[in-house]
Amino acid sequence: MSIMPSNISLIFSSYLLSRGRNEQLLHSV
């Protein structure tokens, strides 16, 4: 694979952030 681990971690972190925001919104209600 030509994709570097750093790019994978960035994509994964952004995915977790998007999920975290949704979860926080649900919990805040």
Phi and psi in degrees as GROMACS dihedral restraints (atoms count N, CA, C in turn):
[ dihedral_restraints ]
;  ai    aj    ak    al  type     phi  dphi    fc
    3     4     5     6     1   -88.1    20    10
    4     5     6     7     1    -7.2    20    10
    6     7     8     9     1   -77.2    20    10
    7     8     9    10     1   131.2    20    10
    9    10    11    12     1   -83.2    20    10
   10    11    12    13     1   149.4    20    10
   12    13    14    15     1   -53.2    20    10
   13    14    15    16     1   -35.5    20    10
   15    16    17    18     1   -61.0    20    10
   16    17    18    19     1   -41.0    20    10
   18    19    20    21     1   -65.6    20    10
   19    20    21    22     1   -40.3    20    10
   21    22    23    24     1   -62.9    20    10
   22    23    24    25     1   -43.6    20    10
   24    25    26    27     1   -64.7    20    10
   25    26    27    28     1   -38.0    20    10
   27    28    29    30     1   -63.6    20    10
   28    29    30    31     1   -45.4    20    10
   30    31    32    33     1   -64.7    20    10
   31    32    33    34     1   -41.7    20    10
   33    34    35    36     1   -65.6    20    10
   34    35    36    37     1   -41.8    20    10
   36    37    38    39     1   -64.6    20    10
   37    38    39    40     1   -41.0    20    10
   39    40    41    42     1   -65.3    20    10
   40    41    42    43     1   -37.0    20    10
   42    43    44    45     1   -64.9    20    10
   43    44    45    46     1   -43.7    20    10
   45    46    47    48     1   -64.6    20    10
   46    47    48    49     1   -39.3    20    10
   48    49    50    51     1   -62.0    20    10
   49    50    51    52     1   -44.2    20    10
   51    52    53    54     1   -63.3    20    10
   52    53    54    55     1   -40.8    20    10
   54    55    56    57     1   -68.2    20    10
   55    56    57    58     1   -42.2    20    10
   57    58    59    60     1   -59.5    20    10
   58    59    60    61     1   -41.9    20    10
   60    61    62    63     1   -62.4    20    10
   61    62    63    64     1   -44.4    20    10
   63    64    65    66     1   -62.7    20    10
   64    65    66    67     1   -42.8    20    10
   66    67    68    69     1   -64.8    20    10
   67    68    69    70     1   -40.4    20    10
   69    70    71    72     1   -63.1    20    10
   70    71    72    73     1   -40.6    20    10
   72    73    74    75     1   -62.8    20    10
   73    74    75    76     1   -41.3    20    10
   75    76    77    78     1   -66.5    20    10
   76    77    78    79     1   -41.2    20    10
   78    79    80    81     1   -71.7    20    10
   79    80    81    82     1   -31.8    20    10
   81    82    83    84     1   -70.9    20    10
   82    83    84    85     1   -26.3    20    10
